[in-house]
């Protein structure tokens, strides 16, 4: 290979296959790493969010549990078991520090490395956090803080028996209701409309809900306070009214719901609510634990969800990413070199103009190996085609030179007066001109067929009619050669074809058979049906065809005996034209025979228009 040509054809680095493969692989790796990182971040973020939500739920549960404990106990001395149980269930470290003492209640799976700087919440049953204790009323007093309003066991049992009797009575008179228990243990009967019967009996809708039947069932008795509750309400009303007098506000009378129950005023004015809340806190203070600070953290001392995202992870991630990229680059380079090496060998072979270049070795059993094998076949085909082209040009020159030489010699002899320009000379020159015209027409037909521009005008025709027309046209030549021409039809066997081109196909085969059949021989034309195919056979009893010559009989200007080319006549293109015309019809032309046993040429054409129209259009053009 020319070194200058090789250097001139060298591709730029950015356009080489190796560079593109490397760039593509690195891009894929980068995208994969970026996608994996994004997915990991998203997954980690979701996991941290879920974990934080779980931690918040656990911390809220710890707060509410300890708030309930503080509301029902006078101090924190017995809170150790409760705190330890909460720590065991949640895995969190819990510290409760009462504000009236320096002693802390501490429990957890392990002592934290540091105490949180900020308390999670303040545990005070008399001043709850509305976010952490939404069940508390507007006074922010925990409902579990009952103090003197806690029912004694005997009172609770009496009220339960009374509630059972009322429920039985209401069921008997078909009044729908629901039964529940207040934080103090008092049974409450409520209509399905969401209003207690006690409230309905005191309101303006007594007739609507059947006041008479409710009163008969003894509902109003359930609303009456017990002796202990009445004593506590009296003390509370004294404290609240004293506060109201100082502020020159009207007197109120509070019930068990801590709302005013006077006839003139059913609700407490907003300005008086502070006195009610202050009075309740003073009354409940001796019965609840003192306020305490609640610290909740994980064993490391963090108050948030435990997730390690330290700065040391950043360089570690970069190192791992760099190693992955380096490995991907090395693998890509090795793979690319392995793939590009045979491609470069193919490129050098393709650029070499030597027709005798040996085939490229096929050392791989993959796509590149198949490409190499296909390239070798293509190179062999190119060399064979080049040899055939040279032979064809030589044959065309030979076929045209002979009649032209005859015509030139005759004209020069006439011009010199050697021979006279008579009828015999004219007929001889006309015969040579017709031979030239025949060769030129055949070459034109082949060129049109090769270009896909051979015009066909297909129609429904009879096969036997075509055979008899061809036999009549060649009968004189056959009789002159001493050959018998026979036709065996198949009745009304129809097919879809161009009648002129079909006669040309069969005529070329008959002409070839007559030329190669000795005197006394026989040429037979036969047509038959084979499923959806029409088969036309031209059989002779001539010299036959050797088995090694069968692949070449349809090549242009090919003859088994070169010395016979001028004696037998013809242009050497008849069989090639017949094959092209047959393929243009969507059919197949084949040859068979043996030396001394004659030859048979078989035409197979589609019988119907649907079997061959598309092929005609695609092969022949407009």
C-alpha positions in Angstrom: 0.0 0.0 0.0 1.2 3.5 -0.8 2.5 5.1 2.4 1.6 8.6 1.1 -2.0 7.4 0.3 -2.2 5.8 3.7 -1.2 8.9 5.5 -3.5 11.0 3.4 -6.5 8.7 4.2 -5.7 8.7 7.9 -8.8 9.8 9.9 -8.6 12.6 12.4 -8.5 11.4 16.0 -11.9 12.8 16.9 -13.5 10.8 14.0 -11.7 7.5 14.6 -13.7 4.5 15.8 -11.5 4.0 18.8 -12.0 7.6 19.9 -15.8 7.4 19.4 -16.0 4.1 21.3 -14.0 5.6 24.1 -16.0 8.7 24.3 -19.3 6.8 24.1 -18.2 4.4 26.8 -17.1 7.1 29.1 -20.3 9.0 28.5 -22.2 5.9 29.3 -20.2 5.4 32.5 -20.6 9.0 33.6 -24.3 8.9 32.9 -24.6 5.6 34.8 -22.7 6.9 37.8 -24.7 10.1 37.7 -28.0 8.2 37.5 -26.8 5.8 40.3 -25.8 8.8 42.5 -29.1 10.5 41.8 -31.0 7.4 42.6 -29.0 6.8 45.8 -29.5 10.4 46.9 -33.2 10.2 46.2 -33.5 6.8 48.0 -31.4 8.1 50.9 -33.5 11.2 51.1 -36.7 9.2 51.2 -35.2 6.9 53.8 -34.0 9.8 55.9 -37.4 11.5 55.6 -39.2 8.3 56.6 -36.8 7.7 59.4 -37.2 11.3 60.6 -41.0 10.9 60.5 -40.7 7.7 62.5 -38.4 9.4 65.0 -40.9 12.3 65.3 -43.7 9.8 65.9 -41.7 8.0 68.5 -40.8 11.3 70.2 -44.4 12.4 70.2 -45.5 9.1 71.7 -42.8 9.5 74.4 -44.1 13.0 75.2 -47.8 12.0 75.4 -47.0 8.9 77.6 -44.9 11.0 80.0 -47.6 13.7 80.0 -50.2 11.2 81.0 -47.9 10.0 83.8 -47.4 13.5 85.0 -51.2 14.2 84.9 -51.9 11.2 87.1 -49.0 11.4 89.6 -48.0 14.0 92.1 -44.2 13.7 91.4 -41.6 11.9 89.2 -40.2 9.4 91.7 -42.0 6.4 90.2 -41.3 7.3 86.5 -38.2 5.2 86.1 -40.0 2.0 84.9 -42.1 4.1 82.4 -39.0 5.8 81.0 -37.0 2.6 80.7 -39.9 0.9 78.9 -40.2 3.8 76.4 -36.4 3.8 75.8 -36.5 0.0 75.1 -39.5 0.3 72.7 -38.1 3.3 70.7 -34.4 2.8 70.9 -34.0 6.4 71.9 -32.2 7.8 74.9 -34.6 9.7 77.2 -33.8 12.2 79.9 -36.5 13.8 82.1 -35.3 16.7 84.3 -38.0 18.0 86.8 -37.7 21.8 87.3 -38.2 21.5 91.1 -35.2 19.3 91.7 -31.8 18.5 90.2 -32.4 14.8 90.0 -33.0 13.5 86.5 -34.8 10.3 85.3 -32.4 8.9 82.6 -32.9 5.8 80.5 -31.8 4.5 77.1 -29.9 1.7 75.2 -26.6 3.5 75.9 -25.5 6.7 77.6 -25.1 9.4 74.9 -21.8 10.9 74.2 -23.2 14.3 74.8 -26.5 15.8 76.2 -28.7 17.7 73.7 -28.4 21.4 74.1 -32.1 22.0 73.6 -35.0 20.1 75.3 -37.4 18.4 73.0 -40.4 19.6 75.0 -41.6 20.7 78.5 -43.8 18.2 80.3 -46.5 20.2 82.1 -50.0 18.8 82.4 -51.4 22.2 83.1 -49.7 23.8 80.1 -49.6 21.3 77.2 -48.1 21.8 73.7 -51.1 22.1 71.4 -49.1 20.5 68.5 -48.0 17.4 70.6 -51.3 17.2 72.6 -54.1 18.1 70.2 -56.7 16.4 72.5 -56.2 19.1 75.2 -59.0 21.7 75.3 -58.6 25.5 74.8 -57.2 25.9 78.3 -54.2 23.7 77.3 -54.8 21.6 80.4 -54.3 17.8 79.8 -57.7 16.0 80.0 -56.0 13.3 82.1 -55.3 15.8 84.9 -58.4 15.1 87.0 -57.2 15.9 90.5 -60.2 16.2 92.9 -62.5 15.3 90.0 -61.3 11.7 89.9 -64.3 9.4 90.6 -64.1 7.1 93.5 -64.6 3.4 92.8 -68.0 3.3 94.5 -69.2 6.4 92.5 -68.0 4.9 89.2 -69.8 1.6 89.9 -73.0 3.4 90.7 -72.8 5.5 87.6 -72.1 2.5 85.4 -75.2 0.7 86.8 -77.3 3.8 86.1 -75.9 4.1 82.6 -76.7 0.5 81.9 -80.3 1.1 83.0 -80.6 4.2 80.9 -79.1 2.4 77.8 -81.6 -0.4 78.3 -84.5 2.0 78.6 -83.5 4.0 75.5 -83.1 0.8 73.5 -86.6 -0.2 74.5 -88.1 3.1 73.3 -86.0 2.9 70.0 -83.9 6.0 70.7 -80.5 5.7 68.9 -77.5 6.5 71.0 -73.8 5.9 71.6 -72.1 5.2 74.9 -68.6 6.4 75.9 -66.5 7.1 79.0 -65.0 10.5 79.9 -61.4 10.8 81.1 -62.7 10.9 84.7 -64.4 7.5 84.2 -67.9 9.0 84.0 -70.2 7.2 81.5 -71.5 9.5 78.7 -74.5 8.7 76.4 -74.6 10.5 73.1 -77.1 10.6 70.3 -75.9 9.6 66.9 -76.4 13.3 65.9 -73.3 14.0 68.0 -75.0 15.8 70.9 -75.3 14.2 74.3 -78.9 13.6 75.5 -78.0 15.6 78.7 -77.2 18.6 76.5 -80.3 18.1 74.4 -82.5 18.0 77.5 -81.1 21.4 78.6 -81.4 23.0 75.2 -84.3 24.3 73.0 -84.8 21.1 71.1 -86.4 19.0 73.9 -89.5 18.2 71.9 -87.4 17.2 68.8 -85.4 14.5 70.7 -88.2 13.2 72.9 -87.6 14.9 76.2 -90.4 13.1 77.9 -89.1 9.7 77.0 -85.5 10.7 77.9 -86.6 12.0 81.3 -88.5 8.9 81.9 -85.3 6.8 81.3 -83.4 8.9 83.9 -80.9 10.6 81.7 -80.7 13.7 83.8 -79.6 11.8 86.8 -76.4 10.7 84.9 -75.4 14.4 84.6 -75.6 15.1 88.3 -72.2 15.5 90.0 -71.1 13.1 92.7 -70.4 14.4 96.3 -66.7 14.6 95.6 -67.2 16.4 92.3 -69.7 18.8 93.8 -67.2 19.7 96.6 -64.5 20.3 94.0 -66.8 22.4 91.8 -67.8 24.5 94.9 -64.1 25.2 95.7 -63.4 26.0 92.0 -66.4 28.4 91.7 -65.3 30.3 94.9 -61.8 30.8 93.4 -63.1 31.8 90.0 -65.7 34.2 91.2 -63.2 35.9 93.5 -61.0 36.5 90.5 -64.0 37.8 88.5 -65.0 40.2 91.4 -61.5 41.7 91.3 -61.9 42.3 87.6 -65.5 43.6 88.1 -66.9 40.8 85.9 -70.3 39.0 86.4 -70.4 35.9 88.6 -70.5 32.4 86.9 -71.5 29.0 88.0 -69.3 26.2 86.5 -70.5 22.6 85.8 -68.5 19.4 85.2 -67.7 20.6 81.7 -66.3 23.8 83.3 -68.8 25.9 81.4 -71.4 28.3 83.0 -74.7 26.6 83.8 -76.7 29.7 85.0 -80.0 30.3 83.4 -79.1 33.8 82.2 -75.7 32.8 80.7 -75.0 29.4 79.1 -71.4 30.2 78.1 -68.4 31.9 79.8 -67.5 35.3 78.4 -64.1 35.4 76.8 -62.8 38.0 79.3 -63.7 35.6 82.2 -62.0 32.5 80.7 -58.6 33.5 82.1 -60.0 33.3 85.6 -61.5 29.9 84.9 -58.2 28.6 83.5 -56.2 30.1 86.4 -58.5 28.7 89.0 -58.4 25.2 87.5 -54.6 25.3 87.4 -54.5 26.3 91.1 -56.9 23.5 92.0 -55.0 20.8 90.0 -51.5 21.8 90.9 -51.2 19.7 94.0 -52.4 16.6 92.2 -50.0 16.6 89.1 -46.2 16.2 88.8 -44.2 19.4 88.6 -43.1 20.5 85.1 -40.0 18.8 83.7 -37.8 19.2 80.7 -37.8 16.2 78.2 -34.6 15.4 76.3 -34.8 12.8 73.5 -31.8 11.7 71.4 -30.0 8.8 69.8 -27.0 7.1 71.5 -24.7 9.5 69.8 -26.5 12.5 71.3 -28.1 13.6 68.0 -31.8 14.7 68.2 -32.4 14.0 64.5 -32.5 10.7 62.5 -29.2 8.9 62.7 -27.5 9.2 59.2 -23.8 9.6 58.7 -23.0 12.2 56.0 -19.6 13.3 57.3 -17.1 15.3 55.1 -14.8 12.2 54.9 -17.4 10.6 52.6 -16.9 13.2 49.9 -13.2 12.4 49.0 -14.0 8.7 49.4 -16.8 9.0 46.8 -14.5 10.9 44.5 -11.8 8.3 44.7 -14.3 5.5 44.0 -15.7 7.4 41.1 -12.2 8.1 39.7 -11.3 4.4 40.0 -14.5 3.4 38.2 -13.8 5.8 35.4 -10.2 4.7 35.1 -11.2 1.0 34.9 -13.9 1.8 32.3 -11.4 3.8 30.2 -8.8 0.9 30.3 -11.4 -1.7 29.4 -12.7 0.5 26.6 -9.2 1.1 25.2 -8.3 -2.6 25.3 -11.6 -3.6 23.7 -11.4 -0.8 21.1 -7.9 -1.8 20.1 -9.0 -5.4 19.8 -11.9 -4.4 17.6 -10.1 -1.8 15.5 -7.1 -4.0 14.6 -9.0 -6.2 12.1 -10.9 -3.2 10.8 -7.6 -1.6 9.9 -6.5 -4.7 8.1 -9.7 -4.6 6.1 -9.1 -0.9 5.3 -5.6 -1.6 4.0 -6.9 -4.5 1.9 -9.7 -2.3 0.5 -7.2 0.5 -0.4 -4.9 -1.9 -2.2 -5.4 -1.9 -6.0 -3.6 -5.2 -6.5 -6.1 -7.7 -8.1 -4.0 -10.6 -6.8 -4.1 -9.5 -3.2 -4.5 -12.5 -0.9 -7.7 -12.7 1.2 -7.7 -11.1 4.6 -7.2 -13.9 7.3 -10.4 -14.6 9.2 -9.2 -15.1 12.8 -12.4 -14.3 14.6 -15.8 -15.9 14.9 -17.9 -12.8 15.5 -19.4 -9.9 13.6 -16.0 -8.7 12.5 -15.0 -12.2 11.4 -18.2 -12.3 9.4 -17.4 -8.9 7.9 -14.0 -10.1 7.0 -15.4 -13.2 5.2 -17.9 -11.0 3.4 -15.2 -8.7 2.4 -13.1 -11.6 1.0 -16.1 -12.8 -1.0 -16.7 -9.2 -2.2 -13.1 -8.9 -3.3 -13.2 -12.2 -5.1 -16.4 -11.1 -6.8 -14.9 -7.8 -7.7 -11.8 -9.5 -9.3 -14.1 -12.0 -11.1 -16.3 -9.1 -12.4 -13.3 -7.2 -13.5 -12.0 -10.2 -15.5 -15.5 -10.7 -17.0 -15.6 -7.0 -17.9 -12.3 -7.3 -19.8 -13.4 -10.4 -21.6 -16.8 -8.8 -22.4 -15.1 -5.7 -23.9 -12.8 -8.0 -25.9 -15.8 -10.1 -27.1 -17.8 -7.0 -28.0 -14.8 -5.6 -30.0 -14.5 -9.0 -31.7 -18.2 -9.3 -32.5 -18.2 -5.8 -34.0 -14.9 -6.0 -35.7 -15.7 -8.9 -38.0 -18.8 -7.5 -39.7 -17.3 -4.0 -39.8 -14.1 -5.5 -41.5 -16.3 -7.3 -44.0 -18.3 -4.2 -44.8 -15.1 -2.1 -45.1 -13.3 -4.6 -47.3 -16.3 -4.9 -49.7 -16.7 -1.1 -49.9 -13.0 -0.5 -50.5 -13.1 -3.3 -53.2 -16.1 -1.6 -54.9 -14.4 1.8 -54.7 -11.3 0.4 -56.3 -13.3 -1.4 -59.0 -12.2 -4.8 -58.0 -15.8 -6.0 -57.6 -19.0 -4.7 -59.0 -21.7 -3.2 -56.9 -24.4 -5.8 -57.8 -27.3 -7.3 -56.0 -25.2 -10.1 -54.4 -22.8 -7.5 -52.8 -25.8 -5.5 -51.5 -27.3 -8.6 -49.9 -24.0 -9.5 -48.3 -23.5 -6.0 -46.9 -27.1 -5.9 -45.6 -26.5 -9.2 -43.8 -23.5 -7.9 -42.1 -25.3 -4.7 -41.1 -28.2 -6.7 -39.7 -25.7 -8.7 -37.6 -24.3 -5.4 -36.3 -27.8 -4.2 -35.6 -28.6 -7.5 -33.8 -25.5 -7.2 -31.5 -26.3 -3.5 -30.8 -30.0 -4.3 -30.0 -29.0 -7.1 -27.7 -26.5 -4.8 -25.9 -29.2 -2.1 -25.5 -31.7 -4.6 -24.1 -29.1 -5.8 -21.5 -28.2 -2.3 -20.6 -31.9 -1.4 -20.0 -32.4 -4.6 -18.0 -29.3 -3.8 -15.8 -30.6 -0.3 -15.2 -34.1 -1.5 -14.3 -35.7 0.4 -17.2 -36.7 -2.4 -19.4 -40.3 -1.7 -20.5 -42.9 -4.5 -20.0 -46.5 -4.5 -21.0 -48.0 -7.5 -19.3 -51.4 -9.0 -20.2 -53.3 -12.3 -20.0 -52.0 -14.5 -22.8 -52.1 -18.2 -23.9 -48.8 -20.1 -23.5 -49.4 -22.4 -26.4 -50.1 -19.4 -28.7 -46.7 -18.0 -27.8 -44.9 -21.3 -28.4 -46.5 -21.8 -31.8 -45.7 -18.3 -32.9 -42.1 -18.8 -32.0 -41.9 -22.1 -33.7 -43.4 -20.6 -36.9 -40.8 -17.8 -36.8 -37.9 -20.3 -36.5 -39.2 -23.1 -38.6 -37.4 -22.0 -41.8 -34.0 -21.7 -40.0 -34.6 -25.1 -38.3 -35.5 -26.8 -41.6 -32.4 -25.2 -43.2 -30.3 -26.7 -40.4 -32.0 -30.1 -40.7 -33.6 -29.9 -37.3 -37.2 -30.8 -36.5 -39.1 -28.3 -34.4 -42.0 -29.6 -32.3 -44.6 -27.9 -30.0 -46.5 -29.7 -27.2 -49.1 -27.3 -25.7 -51.2 -27.7 -22.6 -54.6 -26.5 -23.8 -55.7 -23.1 -22.6 -52.9 -22.5 -20.2 -52.9 -18.8 -19.4 -50.3 -16.6 -17.8 -49.7 -12.9 -17.1 -46.7 -11.7 -19.2 -45.6 -9.3 -21.9 -46.2 -11.3 -25.1 -43.4 -9.7 -27.2 -40.8 -10.2 -24.4 -42.0 -13.7 -23.8 -41.6 -14.5 -27.5 -38.2 -13.0 -27.3 -37.2 -15.2 -24.4 -38.4 -18.4 -26.0 -37.1 -17.3 -29.4 -33.6 -16.9 -28.0 -33.7 -20.3 -26.4 -35.0 -21.9 -29.6 -32.3 -20.1 -31.7 -29.6 -21.3 -29.4 -31.0 -24.9 -29.4 -31.2 -25.0 -33.2 -27.6 -23.7 -33.6 -26.3 -26.4 -31.2 -28.4 -29.3 -32.6 -26.8 -31.4 -35.5 -28.9 -32.2 -38.6 -31.5 -34.9 -37.9 -31.9 -33.6 -34.4 -35.0 -32.4 -32.6 -36.0 -29.3 -30.6 -39.2 -29.5 -28.5 -41.2 -26.7 -26.9 -43.5 -27.7 -24.1 -45.7 -25.8 -21.6 -47.3 -27.1 -18.4 -48.7 -25.9 -15.1 -47.0 -26.5 -11.8 -49.2 -25.2 -8.9 -49.4 -21.4 -9.4 -46.4 -21.4 -11.9 -46.3 -21.8 -15.7 -43.3 -23.9 -16.8 -42.0 -23.6 -20.4 -39.3 -26.0 -21.4 -37.1 -25.9 -24.6 -35.4 -29.3 -25.0 -32.9 -30.2 -27.8 -31.0 -33.3 -28.8 -27.8 -31.4 -29.5 -24.2 -31.5 -28.1 -25.4 -30.8 -24.5 -23.6 -28.9 -21.8 -20.8 -30.1 -19.5 -21.6 -29.9 -15.8 -18.7 -27.5 -15.1 -20.1 -25.2 -17.8 -23.6 -24.9 -16.5 -22.9 -21.9 -14.1 -21.6 -19.9 -17.0 -24.1 -20.5 -19.8 -26.0 -17.3 -19.1 -22.9 -15.0 -18.9 -22.4 -12.6 -21.7 -20.4 -13.7 -24.7 -19.6 -17.0 -23.1 -19.3 -20.1 -25.3 -18.1 -23.6 -24.5 -16.1 -23.7 -27.7 -14.5 -20.4 -28.7 -13.7 -21.7 -32.1 -17.4 -22.2 -32.8 -18.4 -18.6 -32.3 -18.5 -17.5 -35.9 -19.6 -20.8 -37.4 -22.7 -21.1 -35.2 -23.6 -17.4 -35.5 -25.3 -15.3 -32.9 -24.1 -12.4 -30.7 -23.3 -14.5 -27.6 -25.9 -12.4 -25.7 -29.1 -14.4 -26.3 -29.1 -16.5 -23.2 -28.1 -13.5 -21.0 -31.0 -11.4 -22.4 -33.4 -14.4 -21.9 -32.4 -14.6 -18.2 -32.8 -10.9 -17.7 -36.2 -10.8 -19.3 -37.3 -13.8 -17.3 -36.2 -12.2 -14.0 -38.0 -9.0 -15.0 -41.2 -11.0 -15.2 -40.6 -12.3 -11.7 -39.6 -15.8 -13.0 -36.5 -18.0 -13.1 -34.5 -19.4 -16.0 -32.4 -22.5 -15.5 -30.4 -24.9 -17.7 -29.6 -28.6 -17.4 -27.9 -31.1 -19.6 -25.0 -33.4 -20.2 -22.5 -33.8 -23.1 -24.0 -35.8 -26.0 -27.5 -35.9 -24.3 -28.8 -32.5 -25.3 -29.8 -29.6 -23.1 -33.0 -28.4 -21.5 -33.8 -24.8 -20.6 -36.7 -24.3 -18.2 -38.6 -21.0 -17.7 -40.8 -20.6 -14.6 -43.2 -17.7 -14.6 -46.0 -16.7 -12.2 -49.4 -17.6 -13.7 -51.6 -14.8 -12.2 -51.3 -11.0 -12.2 -51.0 -10.9 -8.4 -47.9 -13.1 -8.4 -45.9 -11.1 -10.8 -47.2 -7.5 -11.1 -45.1 -6.2 -8.2 -42.0 -7.9 -9.5 -42.5 -6.4 -13.0 -43.0 -2.9 -11.7 -39.9 -3.1 -9.4 -37.6 -4.8 -12.0 -38.6 -2.8 -15.1 -39.4 0.6 -14.0 -42.0 2.7 -15.8 
